[in-house]
Amino acid sequence: MDFSILYALQHLHNAVLDRVMVGITSLGNAGWIWIALTAVFLILPKYRKCGVRMAIALILDLILCNLVLKPLAARPRPCWIDDCEYVRSTPSFSSSS
């Protein structure tokens, strides 16, 4: 089922959309945008409570997704199984980003 969805999505791309989506996807690489946003919220007194919640969420995400769920599932990425060329950016550190 995974590959049927993946193959269906492959028909939706074009040169412009590929660049746009790679750019959007790269915003989440290694979670830098979320870490930066959390840091900004922690610095601003008005939003500090929200920043603390965001920091806790990022830490829980790191622990649960990368240290528990990924090793537990241990699923190979589609590009490791299939030789089809996929439009992709560098994989992010988190499965939830």
C-alpha positions, 0 to 999 in steps of 0.5 A, spaced: 500 500 500 505 504 501 508 504 494 501 505 491 500 511 494 508 513 493 507 512 485 500 516 485 504 522 488 509 521 483 505 523 477 503 530 481 510 533 480 513 538 475 519 543 475 516 548 479 512 544 484 518 540 485 522 546 487 517 549 492 516 543 496 523 541 497 524 548 499 518 547 504 520 540 506 527 543 508 524 548 513 523 542 517 530 539 516 533 537 523 528 541 526 532 547 526 525 552 524 522 549 531 528 550 535 529 557 533 522 558 534 522 555 541 528 559 542 524 566 540 518 564 544 523 563 550 526 569 550 520 573 549 517 574 556 510 574 554 510 568 550 515 564 555 510 559 558 508 557 550 516 557 549 517 552 555 511 548 552 514 548 546 521 546 549 518 540 552 514 538 546 521 538 542 524 534 547 519 529 548 518 528 540 526 527 540 525 521 545 519 518 543 520 518 536 527 517 535 529 513 541 523 509 541 518 509 535 524 509 530 528 503 532 521 499 534 518 500 527 525 499 524 522 500 517 526 501 511 525 508 507 522 507 500 528 509 497 532 503 500 527 498 497 525 501 490 530 504 485 525 509 482 527 516 483 524 520 488 524 528 489 526 528 496 531 533 500 535 531 506 531 526 511 530 530 517 532 528 524 525 527 527 519 522 524 514 527 526 517 533 523 
